[in-house]
Amino acid sequence: MSNVAAVSVDDSEPDPRWSLANERTLLAYNRTALALVVAGIAVSGSHAVADVEFWLAATGLPLIALGAIVAGTASRRFTRVQAAMRAGDPLPLPRVAMLLPWGVAAVAVAALVAAAVDLL
């Protein structure tokens, strides 16, 4: 098995496998963003359809916002990674991937509190 470098140091094109992997990562971010937005619409729309308390339905709004943030930063990350590979620089840290679990956890805690208040 050969040891193929991701990019040469003369600003040439990176190995296509690395570029395609970067593209797959972009698509994964977009799928995650779409899932967050759809889940947020479903949760916030439950207020009108299932007569759910407003506080519980309002937990869908942060999901929509989180989906918008992920979608908005996915393209920027793709571009930054591609530029780093072309220049032979270290890849930038995936800030959104590090913050996304905390955002989802915060929404889950808010939903838990809203559901608990609804039960009282």
RODRENTOR-511436 format. One record per atom (N, C-alpha, C): residue in one letter; atom name; x, y, z. Coordinates in pm, 1 decimal. Atoms other than C-alpha are relative to their C-alpha. Layout:
[A CA [X Y Z]]
...
***
This chain:
[M N [85.1 -117.5 0.0]]
[M CA [0.0 0.0 0.0]]
[M C [89.2 123.0 0.0]]
[S N [-84.9 -118.9 9.6]]
[S CA [148.5 333.0 -100.3]]
[S C [-48.2 108.1 94.8]]
[N N [31.1 -111.8 -87.8]]
[N CA [161.2 633.7 124.3]]
[N C [-14.2 124.3 -87.0]]
[V N [25.9 -111.7 90.5]]
[V CA [-3.0 907.4 -86.6]]
[V C [-28.5 124.8 82.7]]
[A N [22.9 -126.4 -70.3]]
[A CA [17.1 1265.4 38.2]]
[A C [-129.6 63.0 -50.0]]
[A N [125.4 -64.4 36.6]]
[A CA [-306.1 1465.6 39.3]]
[A C [22.0 110.2 -101.7]]
[V N [-27.1 -110.7 91.0]]
[V CA [-144.7 1752.2 -146.5]]
[V C [149.8 20.3 -8.0]]
[S N [-141.4 -33.0 10.3]]
[S CA [190.3 1849.6 -279.0]]
[S C [20.2 144.0 42.9]]
[V N [-28.2 -132.4 -54.1]]
[V CA [361.2 2164.1 -157.3]]
[V C [12.6 106.8 -108.0]]
[D N [-13.9 -99.5 105.5]]
[D CA [361.6 2338.3 -496.3]]
[D C [-134.5 55.3 -46.9]]
[D N [133.0 -55.2 28.4]]
[D CA [-3.6 2457.3 -483.2]]
[D C [-71.2 -70.1 -115.7]]
[S N [72.3 74.9 101.7]]
[S CA [-120.2 2184.8 -720.1]]
[S C [-129.9 -52.4 60.4]]
[E N [127.0 55.7 -46.8]]
[E CA [-452.9 2012.5 -696.1]]
[E C [25.1 -107.7 105.0]]
[P N [-12.7 109.0 -97.4]]
[P CA [-500.1 1792.0 -389.3]]
[P C [-41.8 -132.5 -63.1]]
[D N [42.3 133.1 43.2]]
[D CA [-546.3 1420.4 -431.5]]
[D C [-153.0 0.1 -8.9]]
[P N [146.3 -2.5 16.0]]
[P CA [-903.7 1376.7 -566.2]]
[P C [-73.8 -71.0 112.3]]
[R N [67.2 71.2 -109.3]]
[R CA [-984.2 1132.7 -286.2]]
[R C [-24.3 91.9 118.9]]
[W N [14.9 -91.6 -113.1]]
[W CA [-928.7 1404.6 -26.7]]
[W C [-103.3 107.6 -32.4]]
[S N [100.8 -98.6 40.0]]
[S CA [-1134.4 1658.4 -222.0]]
[S C [-140.1 -60.0 5.4]]
[L N [130.8 64.9 -5.6]]
[L CA [-1418.0 1409.9 -256.6]]
[L C [-42.8 -29.0 143.7]]
[A N [32.5 19.4 -141.7]]
[A CA [-1398.6 1328.9 114.7]]
[A C [-48.0 131.7 61.7]]
[N N [41.5 -131.5 -48.6]]
[N CA [-1424.3 1701.4 186.2]]
[N C [-141.5 31.5 -49.0]]
[E N [134.1 -22.4 54.6]]
[E CA [-1729.4 1718.5 -41.4]]
[E C [-104.1 -84.5 74.1]]
[R N [92.6 85.4 -76.7]]
[R CA [-1891.6 1424.1 140.5]]
[R C [-26.4 59.2 138.2]]
[T N [18.4 -64.3 -129.7]]
[T CA [-1834.5 1608.3 467.1]]
[T C [-95.4 118.5 -11.8]]
[L N [92.3 -111.3 25.2]]
[L CA [-2007.1 1916.9 323.5]]
[L C [-143.2 -51.1 -11.3]]
[L N [134.1 56.1 14.9]]
[L CA [-2303.2 1701.8 222.8]]
[L C [-54.8 -53.2 132.1]]
[A N [44.3 47.6 -131.6]]
[A CA [-2315.8 1546.0 570.0]]
[A C [-45.2 116.9 88.2]]
[Y N [42.2 -119.4 -73.7]]
[Y CA [-2328.4 1893.0 726.4]]
[Y C [-136.0 48.1 -50.3]]
[N N [127.4 -45.8 55.9]]
[N CA [-2611.2 1984.6 488.2]]
[N C [-114.8 -93.2 38.1]]
[R N [104.5 93.4 -45.1]]
[R CA [-2805.6 1667.1 577.2]]
[R C [-36.0 25.4 145.2]]
[T N [24.8 -29.3 -141.1]]
[T CA [-2766.1 1747.1 944.8]]
[T C [-80.4 128.7 14.7]]
[A N [72.4 -127.3 -5.5]]
[A CA [-2881.5 2105.4 888.4]]
[A C [-145.7 -19.3 -41.8]]
[L N [135.8 24.6 47.5]]
[L CA [-3184.2 1987.7 692.4]]
[L C [-81.2 -76.6 104.7]]
[A N [70.1 76.0 -103.9]]
[A CA [-3274.4 1736.3 963.4]]
[A C [-36.9 89.0 118.8]]
[L N [29.5 -91.0 -111.6]]
[L CA [-3250.9 2005.0 1233.0]]
[L C [-114.9 94.8 -35.3]]
[V N [106.0 -92.8 41.3]]
[V CA [-3469.8 2245.8 1035.1]]
[V C [-134.5 -72.7 -7.4]]
[V N [125.2 76.2 11.1]]
[V CA [-3731.5 1979.3 958.5]]
[V C [-52.1 -39.0 138.8]]
[A N [42.7 34.4 -136.0]]
[A CA [-3736.4 1863.9 1321.0]]
[A C [-53.4 123.5 71.6]]
[G N [47.5 -123.8 -62.2]]
[G CA [-3772.7 2224.7 1435.8]]
[G C [-136.6 40.6 -50.3]]
[I N [131.9 -32.4 56.4]]
[I CA [-4063.0 2284.4 1198.6]]
[I C [-105.8 -94.9 55.2]]
[A N [96.5 97.7 -52.5]]
[A CA [-4230.9 1963.8 1317.7]]
[A C [-34.5 29.6 146.0]]
[V N [25.2 -26.4 -142.2]]
[V CA [-4189.7 2050.9 1685.2]]
[V C [-77.2 130.0 17.2]]
[S N [69.5 -127.8 -16.4]]
[S CA [-4296.0 2413.5 1649.5]]
[S C [-139.3 -3.9 -62.0]]
[G N [131.8 13.3 60.0]]
[G CA [-4585.9 2316.8 1423.6]]
[G C [-94.8 -85.8 80.9]]
[S N [85.6 85.5 -82.4]]
[S CA [-4715.1 2072.4 1683.9]]
[S C [-95.3 81.2 86.7]]
[H N [86.1 -86.0 -82.8]]
[H CA [-4866.3 2366.1 1875.0]]
[H C [-138.2 12.8 -64.0]]
[A N [127.9 -18.5 68.2]]
[A CA [-5136.3 2419.1 1613.4]]
[A C [-70.1 -132.6 -28.4]]
[V N [59.3 126.8 43.1]]
[V CA [-5188.7 2057.1 1510.4]]
[V C [-45.5 -85.4 118.1]]
[A N [29.3 92.7 -109.9]]
[A CA [-5178.9 1866.0 1839.8]]
[A C [-36.6 71.4 129.3]]
[D N [35.7 -79.0 -117.6]]
[D CA [-5272.2 2145.8 2079.1]]
[D C [101.0 -18.1 113.0]]
[V N [-109.1 10.6 -96.6]]
[V CA [-4935.3 2121.4 2252.5]]
[V C [22.2 136.5 62.2]]
[E N [-29.3 -126.8 -66.5]]
[E CA [-4843.0 2386.6 2505.3]]
[E C [102.9 80.0 -77.8]]
[F N [-90.4 -88.9 74.2]]
[F CA [-4661.6 2686.9 2360.1]]
[F C [145.0 -22.2 38.2]]
[W N [-139.9 13.5 -44.2]]
[W CA [-4348.8 2632.8 2569.3]]
[W C [67.1 -123.9 -59.5]]
[L N [-55.6 121.2 59.5]]
[L CA [-4302.9 2281.0 2439.6]]
[L C [19.6 17.2 -150.9]]
[A N [-11.7 -23.5 143.6]]
[A CA [-4367.6 2385.2 2080.2]]
[A C [111.1 99.8 -32.1]]
[A N [-103.8 -101.7 23.1]]
[A CA [-4124.9 2678.3 2115.3]]
[A C [140.2 -59.9 -2.1]]
[T N [-133.1 61.5 4.9]]
[T CA [-3835.2 2435.0 2158.4]]
[T C [40.8 -35.7 -142.8]]
[G N [-34.4 22.8 140.3]]
[G CA [-3851.9 2383.1 1782.4]]
[G C [74.1 116.5 -62.3]]
[L N [-65.1 -118.0 57.6]]
[L CA [-3732.4 2737.6 1714.4]]
[L C [152.2 -4.1 10.6]]
[P N [-145.8 11.6 -3.5]]
[P CA [-3377.0 2681.7 1842.3]]
[P C [53.8 -107.8 -93.2]]
[L N [-43.6 102.5 95.6]]
[L CA [-3359.0 2367.3 1628.2]]
[L C [11.6 59.0 -140.2]]
[I N [-5.0 -65.1 131.1]]
[I CA [-3439.2 2574.2 1320.1]]
[I C [120.8 92.2 -7.7]]
[A N [-116.3 -89.8 -2.3]]
[A CA [-3177.5 2832.0 1420.6]]
[A C [130.2 -78.9 -7.2]]
[L N [-120.2 84.0 2.3]]
[L CA [-2920.0 2559.8 1484.0]]
[L C [22.4 -58.0 -139.7]]
[G N [-10.6 48.9 136.7]]
[G CA [-2992.7 2411.2 1141.6]]
[G C [49.4 108.2 -94.8]]
[A N [-45.3 -110.9 84.6]]
[A CA [-2944.7 2752.4 981.7]]
[A C [148.0 28.5 21.9]]
[I N [-141.8 -23.4 -30.0]]
[I CA [-2610.1 2795.8 1157.4]]
[I C [86.5 -107.8 -64.3]]
[V N [-77.4 110.8 59.2]]
[V CA [-2487.9 2453.0 1047.4]]
[V C [5.3 15.0 -152.0]]
[A N [2.5 -16.4 145.6]]
[A CA [-2597.9 2515.1 687.9]]
[A C [86.4 117.7 -43.7]]
[G N [-76.0 -119.1 36.3]]
[G CA [-2441.7 2859.2 683.6]]
[G C [149.8 -16.1 14.4]]
[T N [-143.4 16.3 -22.0]]
[T CA [-2105.4 2744.1 811.0]]
[T C [59.1 -117.6 -77.8]]
[A N [-50.1 117.8 71.4]]
[A CA [-2081.3 2421.7 607.0]]
[A C [80.3 39.1 -124.1]]
[S N [-69.3 -42.3 121.4]]
[S CA [-1983.3 2596.9 285.5]]
[S C [132.6 67.6 33.2]]
[R N [-123.2 -67.5 -42.1]]
[R CA [-1727.3 2812.3 464.8]]
[R C [105.4 -102.3 41.5]]
[R N [-93.9 104.1 -41.8]]
[R CA [-1570.3 2504.3 621.4]]
[R C [54.9 -74.6 -121.6]]
[F N [-43.3 68.9 121.0]]
[F CA [-1558.7 2326.3 285.5]]
[F C [108.1 81.5 -71.5]]
[T N [-94.4 -87.2 69.8]]
[T CA [-1379.8 2623.2 128.4]]
[T C [131.7 11.1 75.1]]
[R N [-122.3 -12.1 -79.9]]
[R CA [-1132.4 2660.3 415.6]]
[R C [82.9 -128.3 -4.4]]
[V N [-71.6 128.0 5.0]]
[V CA [-1043.3 2289.9 413.5]]
[V C [62.7 -19.8 -137.4]]
[Q N [-52.9 16.5 135.4]]
[Q CA [-1003.3 2285.7 35.7]]
[Q C [122.6 89.6 -20.3]]
[A N [-113.9 -91.7 13.7]]
[A CA [-772.9 2590.7 49.8]]
[A C [120.0 -50.1 79.3]]
[A N [-110.7 52.2 -81.0]]
[A CA [-566.8 2435.1 329.3]]
[A C [65.1 -120.1 -68.4]]
[M N [-57.0 115.6 69.4]]
[M CA [-524.9 2112.1 132.0]]
[M C [83.1 43.6 -120.1]]
[R N [-75.0 -48.3 116.8]]
[R CA [-414.0 2303.5 -178.4]]
[R C [132.3 63.5 39.9]]
[A N [-121.6 -68.4 -44.5]]
[A CA [-159.5 2504.3 20.6]]
[A C [91.6 -90.8 81.9]]
[G N [-80.2 90.2 -82.0]]
[G CA [-35.7 2205.5 220.2]]
[G C [2.2 39.3 146.8]]
[D N [9.7 -44.1 -138.9]]
[D CA [-140.0 2369.6 547.7]]
[D C [-78.8 -101.7 82.2]]
[P N [84.1 86.5 -84.8]]
[P CA [-290.5 2189.4 847.8]]
[P C [-147.7 35.8 -19.5]]
[L N [143.1 -23.9 15.7]]
[L CA [-665.9 2150.4 826.0]]
[L C [-53.5 79.5 118.6]]
[P N [57.6 -77.2 -110.6]]
[P CA [-872.5 2398.8 1029.8]]
[P C [-86.0 -88.6 89.2]]
[L N [82.9 74.8 -94.1]]
[L CA [-1054.5 2276.9 1337.5]]
[L C [-147.1 10.0 -39.2]]
[P N [143.1 -3.1 32.9]]
[P CA [-1419.5 2183.1 1282.6]]
[P C [-80.7 61.3 114.6]]
[R N [66.8 -69.4 -111.6]]
[R CA [-1571.4 2445.5 1514.2]]
[R C [-147.0 -36.8 11.8]]
[V N [142.4 31.2 -4.7]]
[V CA [-1931.0 2372.4 1418.4]]
[V C [-22.2 -140.9 52.7]]
[A N [15.1 138.1 -47.5]]
[A CA [-1885.4 2000.7 1476.8]]
[A C [26.1 -9.8 149.9]]
[M N [-25.5 2.1 -143.5]]
[M CA [-1751.6 2078.5 1823.5]]
[M C [-113.9 67.0 77.9]]
[L N [107.4 -71.8 -68.9]]
[L CA [-2040.2 2314.6 1908.1]]
[L C [-137.3 -63.5 -19.1]]
[L N [130.9 57.8 30.9]]
[L CA [-2327.2 2119.7 1750.7]]
[L C [-54.8 -89.6 111.5]]
[P N [55.2 82.5 -108.8]]
[P CA [-2358.6 1857.2 2028.9]]
[P C [-47.7 82.5 119.6]]
[W N [42.3 -85.5 -112.0]]
[W CA [-2378.6 2133.9 2289.7]]
[W C [-130.4 71.8 -33.6]]
[G N [125.5 -63.5 40.9]]
[G CA [-2651.8 2309.7 2091.0]]
[G C [-116.9 -96.1 8.8]]
[V N [106.1 101.3 -7.7]]
[V CA [-2853.9 1991.1 2061.1]]
[V C [-30.2 -33.5 146.4]]
[A N [21.3 28.4 -143.2]]
[A CA [-2802.2 1920.4 2432.2]]
[A C [-78.0 113.4 66.9]]
[A N [72.4 -113.6 -57.8]]
[A CA [-2923.5 2270.9 2520.9]]
[A C [-147.6 -4.2 -39.9]]
[V N [139.1 11.6 44.9]]
[V CA [-3238.3 2222.9 2311.3]]
[V C [-68.7 -115.6 71.7]]
[A N [58.5 114.5 -70.4]]
[A CA [-3294.4 1882.2 2473.4]]
[A C [-33.6 35.7 144.2]]
[V N [27.8 -42.5 -138.2]]
[V CA [-3268.0 2033.0 2821.9]]
[V C [-120.0 93.5 3.3]]
[A N [114.5 -91.9 5.6]]
[A CA [-3508.7 2312.2 2723.6]]
[A C [-130.1 -76.2 -23.6]]
[A N [119.3 80.6 25.2]]
[A CA [-3754.6 2055.1 2586.8]]
[A C [-39.2 -80.9 123.6]]
[L N [27.4 75.2 -124.0]]
[L CA [-3721.4 1849.1 2903.9]]
[L C [-66.7 89.2 104.1]]
[V N [58.9 -94.4 -96.1]]
[V CA [-3794.9 2152.4 3120.4]]
[V C [-141.3 37.4 -43.1]]
[A N [132.8 -35.6 48.9]]
[A CA [-4088.4 2253.3 2898.8]]
[A C [-99.6 -114.1 19.7]]
[A N [88.2 115.4 -19.7]]
[A CA [-4231.6 1900.9 2913.6]]
[A C [-31.3 -20.3 147.0]]
[A N [23.8 14.5 -144.0]]
[A CA [-4186.6 1887.2 3290.6]]
[A C [-97.2 105.9 50.9]]
[V N [91.6 -106.8 -39.8]]
[V CA [-4363.5 2222.9 3332.9]]
[V C [-140.6 -32.7 -49.2]]
[D N [128.1 35.5 56.0]]
[D CA [-4642.9 2097.2 3109.2]]
[D C [-69.1 -109.1 83.3]]
[L N [56.5 108.2 -80.3]]
[L CA [-4690.6 1791.0 3332.4]]
[L C [-48.8 46.6 135.9]]
[L N [38.5 -49.6 -133.9]]
[L CA [-4726.3 1998.2 3646.8]]
[L C [-134.2 67.5 0.2]]
***
